Amino acid sequence: MSFAPPPPGRPRVAIYVSRTLNQHLSCSTVLHGSSDMISIDVFSPAGLFGSPHRSLRVTSVYLLRTNSPPYRSVLPERVFSFLSYPHLVLGDFNLHHPLADPCCSLSEREFTISTRYFDAGFEAPYHILNTPGVYTRFPFDTVSRPSVLDLAFANTALSSFVSSWDTPLPSTGSDHVPCVITL
């Protein structure tokens, strides 16, 4: 068994696994060679969600804005990989797109960048879980408007097991609110 060292740079993503879950299922970390993306694979010999699938992957991403193409730190093709078993992709995408935030005014560049990610997700095929227009970021200043930056996508193998996506909890001190996904 080999161990891959953590990617260079300070990690910007994390996934927390409850002790209860870890007592009943096997979890392993998947590193992607970037401090902006990490996954865990959850395995259950008995199957998950009453289905024949015994594995679930959860991927957390933080798309750091960059000044040169592709203008984000992780390419859309790396975020949305084709998996035959259930896969949940979530995180701070730092993207504005009309499917998530219908009232947001976008520049042509912003629309082009975000569309690359949404198109890659839909082609893989993934479904967005966010309720359109439900804000996930509330800036502390009075100049900026709330926005939808925290996105969640489920691939086809997982989407039928998603019962809800919501933001019912208050802020934890960040300008982002927690998003709750129920499987």
N, C-alpha and C positions, 0 to 999 in steps of 0.2 A: 504494500500500500504506500503510495507516495503522497506527500503533503505539498500543496502549492502555497508558497508564501503569499501574504496579502499583497494586493497591488500597491504600487508606489503612491504616495500621497495620502492625505488624511481621508478616511472613508466619509462619505456624505450620505450613506444609506445604512439602514439597519432593519433587521427583522427580529422581533421578540417572540419566543415560543413559551407558552405557559407550562409550568411544571406538570399540570394535569394532562395536557395534551402529550407532553413528552413521556409520560408514564405509560401511555396506551399505544403510542405510535412511534415509529422510528423516523427521525429527522436528520438530514445531512445538508451541509452547506455547499452551495455551488458558487464558485468564484468565476467571474467573467473577465478578469484582467483589467478591470476598471474600478476606480473608487466610487463610481457613480451608479453601479448596478450590482446587485447580489440576489441570489435565490436560495430558497430552501426546498428540498424535496421531502415530502411527507409520504411515508409508506405504511400501509396497513395490510397485513396478510389476509385479513377477512374482507377487504374491499372497503371503499369509501362511498358514502351517500347511498348505500343500498344498490350500488352499481357494480359491474365487474371490474371497474378501475381500482387498482390497488395503490396508485401513485397520484400525487398532486404536487405541482410546482407552484410556488408563490415567488414572484419576482418583484423586488422593490427597486425603483429607479429614481434618480434625481438628474434631470437634464440641465446641466450647467450651460448657461449661455456663453457662446464663444464669438469672437469677432470675425472669424473666417469660416468659409463653408466647411461643414454643413450647418454651422451656427448653433449646434448643440453638442454636448460631450459624448453622447452615445448615438450611434446611427439607428434609424428606425428598424432596419433589418435585423439588428442584434436584439432590439427590445422585443419584437414580435416574431419569435421563431415558431415554426410549425411543430407542434407536439401532438401526438395521437391521444395522450392522456390529459386530464384536466390541468389548466394553467391559468393562474390569476396574475395579471400584471397591474401594478399600482404604484403611485408615487407622485412626486411633484414634477410634473412635466414641463413647467414653465412655458406653456404653449397656450395660445388663445385660438379657439376654433368655434365656428357657429353651431356645431352639433352639441357642444358642451355649454356654450354661453351665447345663446341666440341674440342677445341685445348688445353684445360687444362690437365696437367699431374696430376694424382691423385694417392695417396697412396691407398693401399687396405682398410685400416681403413676408410679413407675419403670417398671412394666410397661406402663402406658398410653403413656408417652413412647417407649419402645423399640419397642412394637408398631406405632406410626405409621411408623417407619423400615422395619421388617421387612415390613409390609404394602405400603408404597410400592414396595419392592424386588421383592416377589413379584408385584405387579400389572404391573410394567414389561416383561417378567418377568426377574428376576435370581434366581440360585441362590447360597446361602451356600456358601463353600468350606471354612470352618473345620470341623475335626473337633470335634463337640460335646464339651465338657468339657476340651479341651486348652487349658491356661492360656497367656495371652500377656503377662500382667502379674504380677510377683512383687514385692509391696511390700517396702520396706526395713524397715518396722516389724514387730513381732511380733504386733500386734493385728489387723491386716487380713488377710483371706484372699486367696490368689491369685485372679485373675479373668480373664475373656475380654473385653477391651476392644478389641483390635485385630481388626477383621473384614475379610473379603474376600468380594466378590460378583462373579459373572460373569453377563453377560446370556446369553440363549439362544444367540446367535450365537457366543459364546466358550466356553460351558461344555463342549462336547464336545472341545475342544482342551486342557482342563486335565487334566494327568496326576497332579498331586499338590499338596497343601498340607501344610506341616509346620513345626515349630519345632525343627530339629535343631542350631541354633547356640547357644552360650552367650551370656549377657548381654554387651552392649557397654559396660556401666557404667550403663545406664539401668535403671529398674525394669520395662521392657518387653523382651521377647526378640524377635529378628528372626524374621519369618515368611517362609518360602521357598515360592514358588508356581512350579511347573514347567509350562510350556506346551509 
